Amino acid sequence: MRAATIIDVAKHAGVSKKTVSRVINNEANVRKETKEKVQASIAALDFKRNPLGMALAKNRSFFIALLSDNPSPGYLMNLQKGILQSCTEQHMGLFLYDCSYRSKGLVPEIEDLVENTLVDGLILAPPICDKIELLEMLDARNIKYIRIGPKDLERGESIGFNGMKSSYDMTNYLLKLNHRDIGFITGHPDQESARRSEKGFRQAFKDAGLEVDESLVVQGYYTYQSGINAANTLLNKEKRPTAIFAANDEMAVGVLYEAQSHNLRIPNDLSICGIDDISITTKVWPNITTMRHPLLSIGYQAASLLIDRLKDKNSTIPAKGPNDATIIDGELVIRDSTSKHK
């Protein structure tokens, strides 16, 4: 028996081929009764879409790509899960493409990716989202893209979280626990999120009428090893901090490791906290206090927004201003790694 076609489904359901196509592509302008009738016919005929045939017919690949250069595997895993969930619901494929923000050949590399895969659109994770030459190339080629957490909110559409507020709230929480000697491990200097988190940390001190001890602000790179290295620097100071706030959870776990190698009791001798709420924060002991960033939701929304824009490939999507960017606040999650300083 030959495989059922979209024409067979249309005849079986008593609707047009166009209507079947709208149902398959999850378009909104289909009545509920018609949608249910088409879905019943699809099930009865065991209809399967032919992705290659659709791609050739519409000159599309039905794939989007996530471009990333992020040293935190936990961050990327949650982001990818959200993107993939949206892609699955909307019958799109996903390319995961790891690239280097600092590479001189980044722009031609991505141009080759677009040409060789016919990828329909791109999600740009930080810091790739801030590569101006890349954005100019994509705009010139009319390639749709969504940026996650960019520095400049006025170019294209974006979605992200309020990193400055998250850092402010976490620092304020530590200050309320009577910590004053707070070590802060900054994020990767290439990423705007690092500047936002440090700004929030400093603002919380300023609003409390306190001064930051600059000797307790140490460079990190969003990696587990950089958390270990920064913690080693902080814990070997003559005036040791009573709390260490790392700008992401990967580094916070590194701090936990190093603190325990110094025979410190957590949180009695040292409070530790981070940002993101990746899964490893509840797989170590003590569980780590963090600011929960809804990375899965951010990935899902970014993919859904991009796919909506791709439904009309030739439309001109106006750039959104800063008031239209989607910004999501974090949530303080208090666990066992922090306590009041006596």
C-alpha positions as CSV (number, residue, x, y, z in Angstrom):
1,M,0.0,0.0,0.0
2,R,1.2,3.5,-0.8
3,A,1.6,6.1,1.9
4,A,-1.2,8.5,2.4
5,T,-0.7,12.0,1.0
6,I,-2.0,15.3,2.1
7,I,-4.6,15.1,-0.8
8,D,-5.9,11.8,0.6
9,V,-6.3,13.4,4.0
10,A,-8.2,16.4,2.5
11,K,-10.6,14.0,0.6
12,H,-11.1,11.9,3.7
13,A,-11.9,14.9,5.9
14,G,-13.9,16.7,3.2
15,V,-11.8,19.8,3.4
16,S,-9.3,21.6,1.1
17,K,-5.6,20.7,0.9
18,K,-4.8,24.2,2.2
19,T,-6.9,23.5,5.4
20,V,-5.0,20.3,6.0
21,S,-1.8,22.2,5.7
22,R,-2.9,24.8,8.2
23,V,-3.8,22.1,10.7
24,I,-0.4,20.4,10.2
25,N,1.4,23.7,10.7
26,N,-0.6,24.5,13.9
27,E,-1.9,27.8,12.4
28,A,-4.5,29.6,14.5
29,N,-7.1,30.4,11.8
30,V,-8.8,27.0,11.7
31,R,-12.1,26.2,13.5
32,K,-11.9,23.7,16.3
33,E,-14.4,21.3,14.7
34,T,-12.5,21.4,11.4
35,K,-9.2,20.8,13.2
36,E,-10.5,17.8,15.0
37,K,-11.9,16.4,11.8
38,V,-8.6,16.7,10.0
39,Q,-6.7,15.2,12.9
40,A,-9.1,12.2,12.9
41,S,-8.4,11.7,9.2
42,I,-4.7,12.0,9.7
43,A,-4.9,9.2,12.4
44,A,-7.2,7.0,10.3
45,L,-5.0,7.2,7.3
46,D,-1.8,7.0,9.3
47,F,-0.6,10.1,7.4
48,K,3.1,11.0,7.9
49,R,4.5,14.3,6.6
50,N,7.4,14.1,4.2
51,P,9.9,16.7,5.5
52,L,12.1,16.5,2.4
53,G,9.1,17.0,0.1
54,M,7.9,19.9,2.1
55,A,11.4,21.5,2.2
56,L,11.7,21.2,-1.6
57,A,8.2,22.5,-2.3
58,K,8.6,25.6,-0.1
59,N,12.4,26.1,-0.4
60,R,12.7,25.7,3.4
61,S,14.5,23.3,5.6
62,F,12.0,23.4,8.5
63,F,15.0,23.7,10.8
64,I,16.1,26.5,13.1
65,A,19.6,26.8,14.7
66,L,20.8,27.7,18.2
67,L,24.1,29.5,18.0
68,S,26.0,29.4,21.3
69,D,29.4,30.0,22.9
70,N,28.7,29.4,26.6
71,P,31.0,27.6,29.0
72,S,28.1,26.5,31.3
73,P,26.7,23.1,30.2
74,G,23.8,23.4,32.7
75,Y,22.7,26.8,31.2
76,L,22.7,25.4,27.7
77,M,21.0,22.2,28.6
78,N,18.0,24.0,30.1
79,L,17.9,26.5,27.2
80,Q,18.0,23.7,24.6
81,K,15.2,21.7,26.3
82,G,12.9,24.7,26.1
83,I,13.7,25.4,22.4
84,L,13.4,21.7,21.5
85,Q,10.0,21.5,23.2
86,S,8.6,24.4,21.1
87,C,10.2,22.9,17.9
88,T,8.6,19.5,18.5
89,E,5.2,21.1,19.0
90,Q,5.5,23.1,15.8
91,H,7.1,20.3,13.7
92,M,10.5,22.0,13.3
93,G,14.0,20.6,13.6
94,L,16.8,22.1,15.6
95,F,20.5,22.5,14.8
96,L,22.8,23.0,17.8
97,Y,25.8,24.9,16.6
98,D,28.7,25.7,18.9
99,C,30.9,28.6,17.7
100,S,33.5,31.1,19.1
101,Y,32.5,34.7,19.8
102,R,36.1,35.8,19.5
103,S,36.7,34.0,16.2
104,K,37.7,36.3,13.3
105,G,36.0,34.0,10.9
106,L,32.7,33.8,12.8
107,V,30.6,35.8,10.3
108,P,31.6,33.8,7.2
109,E,31.3,30.6,9.2
110,I,27.7,31.3,10.0
111,E,27.1,32.5,6.5
112,D,28.3,29.1,5.3
113,L,26.0,27.4,7.8
114,V,23.0,29.3,6.5
115,E,23.8,28.5,2.8
116,N,24.7,24.8,3.4
117,T,21.7,23.9,5.6
118,L,19.1,26.4,4.3
119,V,18.3,26.9,8.0
120,D,15.2,29.0,8.3
121,G,16.1,31.1,11.3
122,L,18.5,31.5,14.2
123,I,18.4,31.8,18.0
124,L,21.4,33.7,19.2
125,A,22.5,33.0,22.7
126,P,24.9,35.3,24.6
127,P,27.5,36.5,23.7
128,I,26.9,35.6,20.1
129,C,23.8,37.8,20.2
130,D,26.0,40.9,20.6
131,K,28.2,40.3,17.6
132,I,27.3,43.4,15.5
133,E,29.0,42.1,12.3
134,L,27.0,38.9,12.5
135,L,23.7,40.8,13.0
136,E,24.5,43.1,10.0
137,M,25.1,40.0,7.8
138,L,21.8,38.4,8.9
139,D,19.9,41.6,8.4
140,A,21.4,42.0,4.9
141,R,20.3,38.4,4.0
142,N,16.9,38.8,5.6
143,I,17.5,35.9,7.9
144,K,15.1,36.0,10.8
145,Y,16.7,35.7,14.3
146,I,15.8,36.1,18.0
147,R,18.4,37.2,20.5
148,I,18.6,35.9,24.1
149,G,19.8,38.4,26.7
150,P,21.5,40.9,24.4
151,K,23.3,44.1,25.5
152,D,21.5,46.3,23.0
153,L,17.7,45.8,23.2
154,E,16.9,48.0,20.2
155,R,18.1,45.7,17.4
156,G,15.6,43.0,16.5
157,E,13.5,41.0,18.9
158,S,14.9,39.6,22.1
159,I,14.0,37.7,25.3
160,G,16.0,37.5,28.5
161,F,16.0,37.7,32.2
162,N,16.7,40.6,34.6
163,G,20.2,39.8,35.6
164,M,20.8,43.0,37.4
165,K,17.7,42.6,39.6
166,S,18.6,38.9,40.3
167,S,22.1,39.9,41.5
168,Y,20.7,42.8,43.5
169,D,18.1,40.6,45.2
170,M,20.7,37.9,46.1
171,T,23.1,40.4,47.5
172,N,20.4,42.1,49.5
173,Y,19.4,38.6,50.9
174,L,23.0,38.1,52.1
175,L,23.1,41.6,53.6
176,K,19.9,40.8,55.5
177,L,21.6,37.7,56.8
178,N,24.2,40.1,58.4
179,H,27.0,39.3,55.9
180,R,29.2,42.3,55.1
181,D,32.4,40.6,53.8
182,I,30.9,39.2,50.7
183,G,33.1,37.7,48.0
184,F,31.7,38.2,44.5
185,I,32.9,36.1,41.5
186,T,32.1,37.9,38.3
187,G,31.0,36.3,35.0
188,H,32.8,36.0,31.7
189,P,34.0,39.4,30.5
190,D,32.6,38.7,27.0
191,Q,29.1,38.5,28.3
192,E,26.7,41.3,29.1
193,S,25.2,39.2,31.9
194,A,28.5,39.5,33.8
195,R,28.2,43.3,33.7
196,R,24.6,43.3,34.8
197,S,25.2,40.9,37.7
198,E,28.1,42.9,39.0
199,K,26.1,46.1,38.7
200,G,23.3,44.6,40.7
201,F,25.8,43.4,43.4
202,R,27.3,46.9,43.7
203,Q,23.9,48.7,43.7
204,A,22.7,46.5,46.6
205,F,25.7,47.6,48.7
206,K,25.2,51.3,47.7
207,D,21.5,51.2,48.6
208,A,22.4,49.7,52.0
209,G,24.8,52.5,52.6
210,L,27.8,50.2,52.5
211,E,31.0,50.0,50.5
212,V,32.1,47.0,48.5
213,D,35.5,45.5,49.5
214,E,37.2,45.5,46.1
215,S,39.7,42.9,47.3
216,L,36.7,40.5,47.5
217,V,35.6,41.0,43.9
218,V,37.3,38.3,41.8
219,Q,37.2,37.5,38.0
220,G,35.3,34.3,37.0
221,Y,34.5,32.8,33.6
222,Y,31.2,31.0,34.2
223,T,33.0,27.6,34.5
224,Y,33.3,25.2,37.4
225,Q,37.1,25.5,37.3
226,S,37.0,29.3,37.4
227,G,34.8,29.0,40.5
228,I,37.5,26.8,42.2
229,N,40.2,29.2,41.2
230,A,38.3,32.3,42.4
231,A,37.3,30.6,45.7
232,N,41.0,29.6,46.3
233,T,42.0,33.3,45.9
234,L,39.2,34.5,48.2
235,L,39.6,31.8,50.9
236,N,43.4,32.4,51.2
237,K,43.0,36.1,52.0
238,E,43.9,37.2,55.5
239,K,40.4,38.6,55.8
240,R,38.3,35.7,54.5
241,P,34.7,36.5,53.3
242,T,31.8,35.1,55.3
243,A,29.8,34.6,52.1
244,I,30.7,34.1,48.4
245,F,28.2,35.0,45.7
246,A,29.1,33.5,42.3
247,A,27.6,34.9,39.2
248,N,26.4,31.5,38.0
249,D,25.8,28.1,39.6
250,E,28.6,26.3,37.8
251,M,31.1,28.6,39.6
252,A,29.1,28.3,42.9
253,V,29.6,24.5,42.8
254,G,33.3,25.1,42.2
255,V,33.3,27.4,45.3
256,L,31.6,24.6,47.3
257,Y,34.3,22.1,46.3
258,E,37.1,24.5,47.2
259,A,35.6,25.5,50.5
260,Q,35.2,21.9,51.6
261,S,38.9,21.2,50.6
262,H,39.7,24.1,53.0
263,N,37.8,22.1,55.7
264,L,35.1,24.8,56.0
265,R,31.6,23.9,57.1
266,I,28.9,25.2,54.8
267,P,27.0,27.3,55.8
268,N,28.3,27.6,59.3
269,D,31.7,28.9,58.3
270,L,30.8,30.2,54.8
271,S,27.6,30.9,52.9
272,I,27.6,30.1,49.2
273,C,25.1,31.1,46.5
274,G,24.8,31.4,42.7
275,I,22.5,32.2,39.8
276,D,20.4,30.2,37.3
277,D,19.1,27.1,39.3
278,I,20.6,24.5,37.1
279,S,20.1,20.8,38.2
280,I,23.5,20.4,39.8
281,T,22.5,22.8,42.6
282,T,20.3,20.1,44.1
283,K,22.8,17.2,43.4
284,V,25.5,18.5,45.7
285,W,25.5,18.9,49.5
286,P,24.6,21.2,50.8
287,N,22.1,22.2,48.1
288,I,22.9,25.6,46.8
289,T,20.9,28.8,47.3
290,T,20.4,30.4,43.9
291,M,18.3,32.8,41.8
292,R,16.1,30.7,39.6
293,H,16.2,31.9,36.0
294,P,13.5,30.2,33.9
295,L,15.9,29.1,31.1
296,L,13.5,26.4,29.8
297,S,10.7,29.0,29.5
298,I,13.1,31.5,27.9
299,G,14.2,28.9,25.3
300,Y,10.6,27.9,24.6
301,Q,9.4,31.5,24.2
302,A,12.4,32.4,22.0
303,A,11.8,29.4,19.6
304,S,8.0,30.0,19.5
305,L,8.6,33.7,18.7
306,L,11.0,32.8,15.9
307,I,8.8,30.1,14.4
308,D,5.9,32.6,14.4
309,R,8.0,35.0,12.4
310,L,9.0,32.3,10.0
311,K,5.4,31.5,9.0
312,D,5.6,34.4,6.6
313,K,9.2,34.2,5.4
314,N,9.0,37.4,3.3
315,S,7.4,39.6,5.9
316,T,9.3,42.5,7.3
317,I,9.3,42.3,11.1
318,P,9.9,45.7,12.6
319,A,12.6,46.0,15.2
320,K,11.4,46.2,18.8
321,G,12.5,48.9,21.1
322,P,13.6,48.4,24.7
323,N,10.1,48.7,26.0
324,D,9.0,45.8,23.9
325,A,11.8,43.4,24.8
326,T,10.6,40.4,26.8
327,I,12.4,40.5,30.2
328,I,11.7,37.9,32.9
329,D,12.6,38.4,36.6
330,G,14.4,35.7,38.6
331,E,13.1,34.0,41.8
332,L,15.1,33.6,45.0
333,V,15.4,29.9,45.9
334,I,16.8,29.5,49.5
335,R,18.5,26.2,50.2
336,D,21.0,24.9,52.7
337,S,24.2,26.6,51.6
338,T,23.4,30.0,53.2
339,S,22.7,31.0,56.8
340,K,22.8,34.1,59.0
341,H,26.3,35.4,60.0
342,K,26.7,35.6,63.7
